[in-house]
Amino acid sequence: MRELLVVVDMQTDFVDGALGTKEAQNIVENVVSKVKSAKECGKDIIFTMDTHQENYSETQEGKKLPIAHCIKGSKGWEIIPKLQKLTQDCMILEKPSFGSTQLAHIAARGQYERIELVGLCTDICVISNAMILKSSLPEAEIFVDANCCAGVSPESHRNALEAMKMCQIEIL
């Protein structure tokens, strides 16, 4: 069975930078363990990176969330230090918005039967990518590890998990 682990936006700005939270900081060790385990099992791993340009404030997202974050090349854009070495031999996919249709195309080409997502934020980018994957690959098993995700708030994290359950995404 071909398996893929997708590590969503584990970047400095989402952990302890511009949009960081205590909840995001609390999942770091779980995500590190998950990635190490996936590597040991020979699973493919893709890291996504929320990627904005200097004109972020002029974009639709920038107008609705006026906090500059993940500006390409900035310290906040980088994958957190505890995961940087683990990105070796993994695909890194920059995405300019919440979800990535490119991720779905890559997963389809790889003929993955099981795809697991972890990372940030449960209620924005994790749910967006999980839904795109489920829609694009309806017969693939899609999982989200709740202990390796954090939302903008604990309540929005729980709401996103419930919404994904309703769309037949398995919550671990």
N, C-alpha and C positions, 0 to 999 in steps of 0.2 A: 504494500500500500504506500503510495506516494504521499508524504506529509510535508506541510509547510507551516512554519511559525512566522507570523507577521508581528513585528515589534513596532508599534505605532508611536511616533513622535516623542521618544524619550530624550528630549532636548532640554538643555539648561533652562531656557525661558519658561518651560512648563513645570520644571521640578523645583528650582529655587531662584528663578529669575523673575522677569516681568510679570508672569502669570502663574508663578509657582504657588503651591499649597502644601500644607502639612500632610494631607492625604497622599499627594504625589510623592513626597519624600518618603512616606511610609511604605510604598510599594517597591522601591528601588531594589532592595535585596531580593525580593521575590522574583522580580524580572531578571535580575542577574542569574539567579539559580535556574530559572526557566530556560534562559538562553544557553547556559552551560550544559544543561541536561539535553536540550535539543541538539547541540553540537555533538555530544557524546553518542547520541542515538542516530546520528547521520541525517537528521532532518535538514531540509533546506530552510534558510532563514532570510527574510527580507526586512530591513529596517526602513521605515518611512521617515521622511523629514519634512515637517511643515516648512515651507520655503516662501518667503516674501521678499519683495524688492524695496528699494529706498522709497518708492512712491506708495508705500502701504497705506498711508493716511488718505490717499486719493481713491483707493479701491472701495468696492461695496463693503467688503469685510471691515476695512479700516474705518469706514464711516459708522458702522454698527458696533464695532469693538475698537474704540479709539486708543488702544494701548499697543504701541509698536512692539512686535515680538518676532522672533525667528527671522530676522533680516539676514539674508544670505551673506555669509562671511563674518557675521558678528559672533561674539562669544556665546550669546544666548541661542544662536542657531545650531550650535554644535551638539552632537550627541553627548550625553553626560559622561564624565570621565570614567565612571565605574563600568560603562559599557563600551567605551571606545575600542579597547583591544579586542573585544568580542565581535566587533564588526568585520574583522579580517575574514576573508573568504566568504563574505555574505554580500548580497546585493543591497545597495542603498538606493532608495527611490525618493527623489525630491518631488513633493507635490505642492502645487500652488493653492489648493483649496482643501476642504475638509476630507473629501473622499477622492479616491483615485481610480478612474476607469483603467488606467495603465496597469495598476495592480491586478485588476480582474483579468486583463488580457494575458498578463504574465502567468497568473494562476491557471488560466484555461490552457495555455500552451504547455504548461508543466503537467497537465492532467492530474492535478492533486485531488485525492479523494477525501483528505482530511486537512482542514486549515484551521489553525488556532490563532487568535489575536490576543495581544496583551498591550498595555501602554496607556497613553493619554490622548485626549480626555475621553472617558467612557461615553459621555453624553454629547460629544461633538465628532471627533475624528474616528474613534473606535466604532461607534454605532454606524457612522456613514460608510466606512469601509466594510464592515460586516454586512450591511444591507446590500451594498453594491456586489460583494462577493456572492451572497446568497441569491440575488437576482440573476447574476451572470452564470452561476454554476449551481442550479437548483438541486442537483443530485449529490453535490459535495457536502460532506458534513462540516459545518462551520461551528466553531467553539469560541467562547470568550471566557478567559480565566478571570473571574471577579476579584480574586486576590492579587492579581497582577495589573489591575486597572484602577484608576481614580478619576472622578469627575470634577467638574467645577465646584460642586458641593456634594456632600454625602447624599442628599436627597436626589439631586439630578443624576448621580451615579446609579442609585437604586431604580429610578424611573427608566433610565436607559436600559438597564439589565432586563427589566420587565417588558419593555417594548421589544427588545431582541428576542426574548422567549416567545412572544406572541408570533414572531416571524420565523419560528422553528430554528432559531440559533440556540445551540446548547450552551448553558451557563455552567461553568465548572466552579 
